[in-house]
């Protein structure tokens, strides 16, 4: 997962029982239009915290569920990667 995140320009990903965040580097490769879409379609789940941090809120109390969510989120980012 770290290599996948690094290739997308993600500086840090954290997950805990009630959610977590993704911190993007200044030169990330994720389509901003996709991120805006996430914020608009699921405002109860996703919020911006400053210009480079995407917070997510949901029940991730079980470790396997947390890992699956983060892996699927990375997969979505990869599908919306900028060239």
Backbone torsions as a table, in degrees:
resi	resn	phi	psi	omega
1	UNK	NA	-36.2	-179.7
2	UNK	-62.1	-41.8	180.0
3	UNK	-65.8	-40.5	177.9
4	UNK	-61.6	-45.8	-179.5
5	UNK	-63.5	-45.2	-178.9
6	UNK	-61.3	-40.0	-179.2
7	UNK	-67.1	-20.8	177.8
8	UNK	-91.4	-3.9	-177.8
9	UNK	81.3	30.1	177.4
10	UNK	-96.1	124.3	-177.2
11	UNK	-78.3	-39.8	-173.8
12	UNK	-157.6	143.1	173.0
13	UNK	-129.7	132.2	176.4
14	UNK	-131.2	136.9	175.3
15	UNK	-130.9	139.8	176.8
16	UNK	-141.4	-171.1	-171.6
17	UNK	-58.6	-33.4	-175.0
18	UNK	-111.2	12.5	179.5
19	UNK	141.2	-139.1	-179.4
20	UNK	161.4	-156.7	-179.6
21	UNK	-155.9	161.4	173.0
22	UNK	-122.1	125.6	177.6
23	UNK	-108.2	119.6	-177.5
24	UNK	-92.1	146.2	172.1
25	UNK	-78.3	168.6	179.8
26	UNK	-63.0	-28.7	-178.3
27	UNK	-111.2	56.5	179.5
28	UNK	-82.9	167.4	-174.1
29	UNK	-117.7	22.4	179.3
30	UNK	-97.4	133.1	-178.8
31	UNK	-60.9	118.8	-180.0
32	UNK	-61.0	-30.3	178.4
33	UNK	-63.6	-36.2	177.0
34	UNK	-65.6	-43.3	179.6
35	UNK	-63.4	-41.2	177.2
36	UNK	-61.8	-40.0	177.0
37	UNK	-60.2	-42.6	176.9
38	UNK	-59.2	-45.3	-178.8
39	UNK	-63.4	-38.6	-178.2
40	UNK	-76.8	-39.5	-176.3
41	UNK	-79.4	-29.7	-176.5
42	UNK	-134.4	61.3	-176.2
43	UNK	-64.7	-22.0	177.7
44	UNK	-75.1	-20.8	-177.9
45	UNK	-101.4	-40.2	-173.6
46	UNK	-115.8	137.8	176.6
47	UNK	-145.3	149.0	174.1
48	UNK	-87.5	142.3	174.7
49	UNK	-126.3	88.3	-174.3
50	UNK	82.4	-174.4	-174.4
51	UNK	-77.1	-14.1	-172.9
52	UNK	-130.7	9.5	-177.2
53	UNK	-123.8	124.8	176.6
54	UNK	-105.8	115.8	178.9
55	UNK	-94.7	145.8	173.9
56	UNK	-129.3	140.3	-178.1
57	UNK	-124.9	116.7	174.2
58	UNK	-169.5	167.0	-178.7
59	UNK	-74.8	110.2	176.8
60	UNK	-126.0	41.2	-174.2
61	UNK	-66.4	-24.7	178.6
62	UNK	-97.5	131.2	-176.6
63	UNK	-55.4	-45.3	179.1
64	UNK	-60.9	-37.3	178.2
65	UNK	-64.8	-40.6	178.7
66	UNK	-62.3	-47.3	-179.8
67	UNK	-64.6	-39.9	178.3
68	UNK	-63.8	-44.8	-180.0
69	UNK	-60.6	-47.4	-178.1
70	UNK	-65.1	-40.9	177.9
71	UNK	-62.2	-43.6	179.0
72	UNK	-67.5	-35.4	176.9
73	UNK	-65.0	-43.7	176.7
74	UNK	-61.3	-39.0	178.3
75	UNK	-62.2	-41.5	177.0
76	UNK	-63.7	-42.2	177.8
77	UNK	-61.1	-41.2	179.3
78	UNK	-64.3	-35.5	178.2
79	UNK	-70.2	-21.9	-179.8
80	UNK	-116.4	40.7	-179.9
81	UNK	-80.2	138.7	173.7
82	UNK	-79.6	145.3	-179.9
83	UNK	-74.5	NA	NA
